[in-house]
């Protein structure tokens, strides 16, 4: 999801214009960023740790094998076909 998707979702859910939704998102992001900067490196370390964990989880999700197909297994003979 990118910023435009988020603006559309918030504008629709809150029944406000896209310009108002954009302002709300920009205000929220700048407020959070300002608070983290104000806290110093401790806050930034926590955010960095959270982002590292999130990134690892996303990589683990994308690395999972595809679920098995629902088609029946291929029939194969387990014995030789000709005379031995």
Helices and strands as residue ranges (DSSP letters): H 3-14, H 18-39, H 41-63
